Amino acid sequence: MITLLARLRRKKSKLIVGLISGTSVDGIDAALVKISGNATSTRLRLIAYDTYSYPEGVREYVLENSLAGKGSVDILCSLNILIAQFFADAVKKVARKADVSLREIDLIGSHGQTVHHLPDVKRLFGKHVRSTLQIGDPSSIAQLTGIPTVGDFRTADMAAGGQGAPLAPYLDYVVFRSKQKGRLLLNLGGIANMTMLPKNCSLDEVIAFDTGPSNMVMDALMKRFYGQTFDAGGRVAESGSVLPHVLKWMMKMQYFKKAPPKSTGRELFGARFVSEVLRRSRGKSKQDVIATATELTARTVYGQYTRFVRPKNKIDEVIASGGGVHNKTLMRALRSYFSPIPVLPAEDIGFSSDAKEAILFAVLANETISENPSNVPRATGAQKPVILGKICLA
């Protein structure tokens, strides 16, 4: 192990696959990235990227067994290995897409599939416990691909008193910091999170937190109403009108008042939240309900910015990434709120919006084998910088 890791550290550049399946469980994002250097000297180039869908029924099975009181230990044990097999398949597929053999790939960084995230402290048997569970066993991925794999990135930060999230601020700092501009990085995945990079900032000046739901609620409603996994282009939302009484209730969620550091997920904005949205909007059109969920994302993103970021920070531009970038109705609403500050997709500055989260885990894996801390304590609430992830050898 020591010989292998030393060899990897000595390499001037590495081919690394980053993997993630997000909170919406809509597929596995796989990015093959060429990375040279580490920490602030990191340079990267995206070689290939794609999203690989799960077989029919897997998404629903994972979501059903991610609810409190639902997923039994036997089901989660099986899912842990099943998801790892799909992740290993994604590595092989993205390698084929790039016409690269598995033997040429140096490392895999896998976030896995989150099934539960409990960032707030719970007292158990005299101990203070924060916990999270990402399935898709990295040891299995390593054995199935023959490639060393780093996984389980969140728990070290939680052991140091953090929330284990968000993890994106490290990549945001390494890639997007600017000496000339203050930038707000906005990720619109299942959950929305933002990273504030003040002009010419250091890592300990970075502010980041989850703002609330992005696509999660919209996607769940689209599945319920239309049997579709998302609102393509935001067309359904565009045809509807916001329901003020439902939006008002949504905005009262205590999470939106909570000061950072903070993180959230399906535990707050999953099936129970969606069921209450449906109850409160009974008798209203499907389009109006989707429009209201879309407005929730835009309004809470901007509201969290004005409450927790704007008072002490000046931004020159907002750079958005994630699936929500393709929702024209959502992007139009965000541009209206932030005007005259421009809201740009990451592509406008030469970065892939869709691949960003997968690239993140390639970068984090590179930091792990370089023995560099890659959490951002100001963002997660951890007491100190820590090295993230577990290294599994093939």
C-alpha positions as CSV (number, residue, x, y, z in Angstrom):
1,M,0.0,0.0,0.0
2,I,2.7,2.5,1.0
3,T,4.6,1.8,-2.3
4,L,1.5,2.2,-4.4
5,L,0.5,5.5,-2.7
6,A,4.0,6.8,-2.9
7,R,4.0,6.0,-6.6
8,L,0.7,7.8,-7.2
9,R,1.9,10.9,-5.2
10,R,5.1,11.1,-7.4
11,K,3.2,11.1,-10.7
12,K,3.1,14.5,-12.3
13,S,-0.4,13.9,-13.6
14,K,-3.0,11.3,-13.0
15,L,-6.2,10.0,-14.7
16,I,-8.9,10.0,-12.1
17,V,-12.6,9.1,-12.4
18,G,-15.0,11.0,-10.1
19,L,-18.4,9.4,-9.3
20,I,-21.5,10.7,-7.7
21,S,-25.2,9.8,-7.6
22,G,-27.1,12.8,-6.2
23,T,-30.0,13.2,-3.8
24,S,-32.5,12.8,-6.7
25,V,-31.0,9.3,-7.6
26,D,-31.4,10.1,-11.3
27,G,-28.2,8.4,-12.4
28,I,-24.5,8.1,-11.8
29,D,-22.4,11.0,-13.0
30,A,-18.9,9.9,-14.1
31,A,-16.1,12.2,-15.0
32,L,-12.7,11.1,-16.3
33,V,-10.3,13.9,-15.4
34,K,-6.6,14.5,-15.9
35,I,-5.2,16.1,-12.8
36,S,-1.8,17.5,-12.2
37,G,-0.5,18.9,-8.9
38,N,-2.6,19.2,-5.8
39,A,-4.0,21.8,-3.4
40,T,-3.8,25.3,-4.9
41,S,-1.5,24.1,-7.6
42,T,-4.1,21.7,-9.0
43,R,-4.7,21.8,-12.7
44,L,-7.4,19.7,-14.3
45,R,-8.8,18.8,-17.7
46,L,-12.0,17.0,-18.3
47,I,-11.5,14.1,-20.7
48,A,-14.9,12.5,-20.7
49,Y,-18.2,12.8,-18.8
50,D,-21.6,11.2,-18.9
51,T,-24.6,10.3,-16.7
52,Y,-25.5,6.6,-16.6
53,S,-29.1,5.8,-15.6
54,Y,-30.0,3.1,-13.1
55,P,-32.1,0.1,-14.3
56,E,-35.8,0.7,-14.1
57,G,-37.0,0.5,-10.5
58,V,-33.7,1.1,-8.8
59,R,-34.3,4.8,-8.2
60,E,-37.7,4.2,-6.5
61,Y,-36.2,1.4,-4.4
62,V,-33.4,3.6,-3.2
63,L,-35.7,6.5,-2.3
64,E,-38.2,4.2,-0.6
65,N,-35.5,2.7,1.6
66,S,-33.8,6.1,2.4
67,L,-36.7,7.2,4.6
68,A,-36.5,7.0,8.3
69,G,-38.1,3.8,9.6
70,K,-38.2,2.3,6.1
71,G,-34.8,0.9,5.1
72,S,-34.1,-2.3,7.1
73,V,-30.5,-3.5,7.7
74,D,-30.8,-6.4,5.2
75,I,-32.0,-4.1,2.4
76,L,-29.3,-1.5,3.1
77,C,-26.6,-4.2,3.1
78,S,-27.7,-5.5,-0.3
79,L,-28.1,-1.9,-1.7
80,N,-24.6,-1.0,-0.5
81,I,-23.1,-3.7,-2.8
82,L,-25.6,-3.3,-5.6
83,I,-24.9,0.4,-6.0
84,A,-21.2,-0.3,-5.9
85,Q,-21.7,-2.6,-8.9
86,F,-23.5,0.1,-10.9
87,F,-20.7,2.6,-10.0
88,A,-18.1,0.2,-11.2
89,D,-20.1,-0.2,-14.5
90,A,-20.1,3.6,-14.8
91,V,-16.3,3.7,-14.5
92,K,-16.0,1.1,-17.3
93,K,-18.4,3.0,-19.5
94,V,-16.8,6.4,-19.2
95,A,-13.4,4.8,-19.8
96,R,-14.8,3.3,-23.0
97,K,-16.2,6.6,-24.0
98,A,-12.8,8.2,-23.7
99,D,-11.1,5.2,-25.4
100,V,-9.0,4.7,-22.3
101,S,-8.2,1.3,-20.8
102,L,-8.9,0.7,-17.1
103,R,-5.2,0.0,-16.6
104,E,-4.4,3.6,-17.6
105,I,-6.7,5.0,-14.8
106,D,-4.8,5.8,-11.6
107,L,-7.6,6.4,-9.1
108,I,-11.3,6.6,-8.5
109,G,-13.0,9.1,-6.2
110,S,-16.6,8.0,-5.3
111,H,-19.1,9.9,-3.3
112,G,-21.5,7.0,-3.4
113,Q,-25.3,7.4,-2.9
114,T,-26.5,9.2,0.1
115,V,-29.4,7.4,1.8
116,H,-29.5,9.4,5.0
117,H,-27.8,12.5,6.4
118,L,-28.1,13.6,10.0
119,P,-25.8,16.5,10.5
120,D,-27.3,17.8,13.8
121,V,-25.9,16.4,17.0
122,K,-27.8,13.6,18.7
123,R,-26.8,12.4,22.1
124,L,-26.5,8.6,22.4
125,F,-25.1,6.7,25.4
126,G,-23.2,9.7,26.6
127,K,-21.7,10.6,23.2
128,H,-22.5,13.4,20.8
129,V,-23.2,11.8,17.4
130,R,-23.4,13.3,13.9
131,S,-24.0,10.7,11.2
132,T,-24.4,10.2,7.5
133,L,-24.6,7.1,5.2
134,Q,-23.4,6.9,1.6
135,I,-23.8,3.5,0.1
136,G,-21.9,2.0,-2.9
137,D,-19.0,0.3,-1.1
138,P,-15.7,1.7,-2.3
139,S,-13.8,-1.6,-1.6
140,S,-16.2,-3.3,-4.0
141,I,-15.6,-0.6,-6.7
142,A,-11.9,-1.1,-6.4
143,Q,-12.1,-4.9,-6.7
144,L,-14.6,-4.7,-9.7
145,T,-12.5,-2.2,-11.6
146,G,-8.9,-3.1,-10.5
147,I,-8.4,0.6,-9.6
148,P,-7.6,2.1,-6.1
149,T,-10.8,3.9,-4.9
150,V,-11.3,6.6,-2.4
151,G,-14.8,6.9,-0.9
152,D,-16.8,7.9,2.2
153,F,-15.7,11.5,2.2
154,R,-18.1,13.0,4.7
155,T,-17.4,11.1,8.0
156,A,-14.0,12.5,8.8
157,D,-15.3,16.0,8.8
158,M,-18.2,14.9,11.0
159,A,-15.9,13.3,13.5
160,A,-14.1,16.6,13.7
161,G,-17.4,18.3,14.7
162,G,-18.5,19.3,11.2
163,Q,-21.7,18.5,9.2
164,G,-19.9,16.6,6.5
165,A,-21.2,19.0,3.9
166,P,-21.0,20.9,1.8
167,L,-17.9,19.5,0.1
168,A,-18.0,21.5,-3.1
169,P,-16.4,24.7,-1.6
170,Y,-12.9,23.1,-1.8
171,L,-13.2,22.6,-5.6
172,D,-14.8,26.1,-5.9
173,Y,-11.8,27.6,-4.1
174,V,-9.2,25.7,-6.1
175,V,-10.8,26.3,-9.5
176,F,-12.9,29.6,-9.3
177,R,-11.1,31.9,-6.9
178,S,-10.2,35.2,-8.6
179,K,-7.9,38.1,-7.7
180,Q,-10.2,40.5,-9.6
181,K,-13.8,39.4,-8.8
182,G,-16.0,38.3,-5.9
183,R,-17.8,35.2,-7.0
184,L,-20.8,33.4,-5.8
185,L,-20.8,29.7,-6.9
186,L,-24.2,28.2,-7.0
187,N,-24.8,24.5,-7.4
188,L,-28.3,23.5,-8.4
189,G,-28.5,19.8,-7.8
190,G,-31.1,18.0,-5.8
191,I,-30.1,20.4,-3.0
192,A,-28.9,23.9,-3.7
193,N,-25.7,25.1,-2.1
194,M,-23.7,28.3,-2.5
195,T,-20.0,29.1,-2.0
196,M,-18.9,32.7,-1.5
197,L,-15.4,33.5,-2.8
198,P,-14.5,37.0,-1.9
199,K,-12.1,38.7,-4.3
200,N,-8.5,37.4,-3.7
201,C,-9.6,35.3,-0.8
202,S,-7.8,32.7,1.2
203,L,-9.5,29.3,2.0
204,D,-10.4,30.4,5.5
205,E,-12.4,33.3,4.1
206,V,-14.7,31.0,2.1
207,I,-18.4,30.9,3.1
208,A,-20.5,28.0,2.0
209,F,-23.7,26.2,3.0
210,D,-26.8,24.4,1.6
211,T,-29.6,26.9,0.9
212,G,-32.4,24.3,0.7
213,P,-34.0,22.3,-2.1
214,S,-33.2,22.9,-5.7
215,N,-34.4,20.1,-8.1
216,M,-35.5,17.7,-5.3
217,V,-39.0,18.9,-4.8
218,M,-39.6,19.8,-8.4
219,D,-38.4,16.3,-9.5
220,A,-40.6,14.5,-7.0
221,L,-43.7,16.5,-8.1
222,M,-42.9,15.8,-11.8
223,K,-42.7,12.1,-11.1
224,R,-46.0,12.2,-9.2
225,F,-47.9,14.3,-11.8
226,Y,-46.3,13.3,-15.1
227,G,-44.2,10.2,-14.5
228,Q,-41.2,12.2,-15.6
229,T,-37.9,12.6,-13.7
230,F,-37.6,16.4,-14.2
231,D,-39.2,19.4,-15.7
232,A,-37.3,19.6,-19.0
233,G,-36.3,23.2,-19.7
234,G,-38.7,24.4,-17.0
235,R,-41.5,24.3,-19.5
236,V,-44.1,23.0,-17.0
237,A,-43.3,25.6,-14.5
238,E,-43.3,28.3,-17.2
239,S,-47.0,27.4,-18.0
240,G,-48.1,27.7,-14.4
241,S,-48.5,30.4,-11.8
242,V,-47.1,30.5,-8.2
243,L,-49.5,29.6,-5.4
244,P,-48.9,32.3,-2.8
245,H,-50.4,30.4,0.2
246,V,-48.3,27.3,-0.5
247,L,-45.1,29.3,-1.1
248,K,-45.7,31.2,2.1
249,W,-46.0,27.9,4.0
250,M,-42.8,26.6,2.4
251,M,-40.8,29.7,3.2
252,K,-41.7,29.3,6.9
253,M,-39.4,26.2,7.2
254,Q,-37.1,26.7,10.1
255,Y,-34.1,25.6,8.0
256,F,-34.2,28.9,6.1
257,K,-33.8,30.9,9.3
258,K,-30.9,28.8,10.6
259,A,-27.5,30.4,10.3
260,P,-24.6,28.6,8.6
261,P,-22.8,26.3,8.9
262,K,-25.7,24.1,7.8
263,S,-26.5,21.3,5.4
264,T,-29.7,19.5,4.5
265,G,-31.2,16.8,2.3
266,R,-34.1,14.4,1.8
267,E,-34.7,14.2,5.5
268,L,-36.2,17.7,5.4
269,F,-37.3,18.2,1.8
270,G,-38.1,14.6,0.7
271,A,-41.3,12.6,0.7
272,R,-42.9,14.1,3.8
273,F,-42.4,17.6,2.6
274,V,-43.7,16.8,-0.9
275,S,-46.8,15.1,0.7
276,E,-47.6,18.3,2.6
277,V,-47.1,20.4,-0.6
278,L,-49.7,18.2,-2.3
279,R,-52.1,18.4,0.6
280,R,-51.9,22.2,0.7
281,S,-52.3,22.6,-3.1
282,R,-55.2,20.1,-3.5
283,G,-57.5,21.2,-6.3
284,K,-54.9,23.4,-7.9
285,S,-53.4,22.7,-11.4
286,K,-50.3,20.6,-11.7
287,Q,-48.5,23.4,-13.5
288,D,-49.1,25.8,-10.7
289,V,-47.7,23.3,-8.1
290,I,-44.6,22.8,-10.2
291,A,-44.3,26.6,-10.7
292,T,-44.5,27.1,-6.9
293,A,-41.8,24.5,-6.2
294,T,-39.5,26.2,-8.8
295,E,-40.1,29.6,-7.3
296,L,-39.2,28.1,-3.9
297,T,-35.7,27.3,-5.1
298,A,-35.1,30.7,-6.6
299,R,-36.5,32.6,-3.7
300,T,-34.7,30.7,-1.0
301,V,-31.4,30.8,-2.9
302,Y,-31.6,34.6,-3.1
303,G,-33.1,34.9,0.4
304,Q,-30.2,32.9,1.9
305,Y,-27.8,35.1,0.0
306,T,-29.3,38.4,1.2
307,R,-29.5,37.1,4.8
308,F,-26.2,35.4,5.3
309,V,-23.8,36.5,2.5
310,R,-24.6,40.0,1.2
311,P,-24.2,42.0,4.4
312,K,-20.4,41.5,4.5
313,N,-19.6,40.5,0.9
314,K,-19.6,42.0,-2.5
315,I,-20.1,39.8,-5.5
316,D,-19.5,40.6,-9.1
317,E,-21.0,37.5,-10.7
318,V,-22.9,34.4,-9.9
319,I,-21.7,31.1,-11.5
320,A,-24.3,28.4,-11.6
321,S,-23.8,24.6,-12.2
322,G,-25.8,21.4,-11.8
323,G,-28.9,20.1,-13.4
324,G,-30.9,23.2,-12.5
325,V,-28.9,25.3,-15.0
326,H,-31.0,23.7,-17.8
327,N,-34.3,24.8,-16.2
328,K,-34.9,28.1,-18.0
329,T,-37.7,29.1,-15.7
330,L,-35.5,28.7,-12.6
331,M,-32.6,30.5,-14.2
332,R,-34.8,33.4,-15.4
333,A,-36.1,33.8,-11.8
334,L,-32.6,33.8,-10.4
335,R,-31.5,36.4,-12.9
336,S,-34.4,38.5,-12.0
337,Y,-33.6,38.3,-8.2
338,F,-29.9,38.9,-8.6
339,S,-30.1,41.7,-11.3
340,P,-28.0,43.6,-12.1
341,I,-25.4,41.0,-11.0
342,P,-25.0,38.5,-13.9
343,V,-26.0,34.8,-13.3
344,L,-23.8,32.7,-15.6
345,P,-23.7,29.0,-16.3
346,A,-20.3,27.5,-15.6
347,E,-19.8,26.9,-19.3
348,D,-19.4,30.7,-19.8
349,I,-16.1,30.5,-18.0
350,G,-15.0,27.2,-19.5
351,F,-16.3,24.7,-17.0
352,S,-18.9,21.9,-17.4
353,S,-22.0,22.6,-15.3
354,D,-23.2,19.0,-15.4
355,A,-19.8,17.4,-14.6
356,K,-18.8,19.7,-11.7
357,E,-19.9,17.4,-8.9
358,A,-18.3,14.3,-10.4
359,I,-15.1,16.4,-11.0
360,L,-15.2,17.4,-7.3
361,F,-14.7,13.8,-6.2
362,A,-11.9,13.2,-8.6
363,V,-10.2,16.3,-7.0
364,L,-11.0,15.2,-3.5
365,A,-9.5,11.7,-4.1
366,N,-6.4,13.4,-5.4
367,E,-6.1,15.4,-2.2
368,T,-6.6,12.3,-0.1
369,I,-3.7,10.4,-1.6
370,S,-1.6,13.6,-1.4
371,E,-2.4,13.7,2.3
372,N,-4.0,17.1,2.1
373,P,-7.0,18.2,4.2
374,S,-9.9,19.1,1.8
375,N,-12.8,20.1,4.0
376,V,-13.5,23.8,4.6
377,P,-14.1,24.1,8.3
378,R,-15.8,27.5,8.0
379,A,-18.3,25.9,5.7
380,T,-18.9,22.6,7.5
381,G,-18.4,23.7,11.1
382,A,-15.5,21.3,11.7
383,Q,-13.1,22.2,14.4
384,K,-10.1,21.7,12.1
385,P,-9.0,20.8,8.6
386,V,-9.0,17.0,8.0
387,I,-8.0,14.6,5.3
388,L,-11.2,13.1,3.9
389,G,-12.0,9.7,2.6
390,K,-11.0,6.0,2.9
391,I,-8.5,4.5,0.5
392,C,-9.4,1.0,-0.8
393,L,-6.9,-0.9,-2.8
394,A,-7.7,-3.2,-5.7
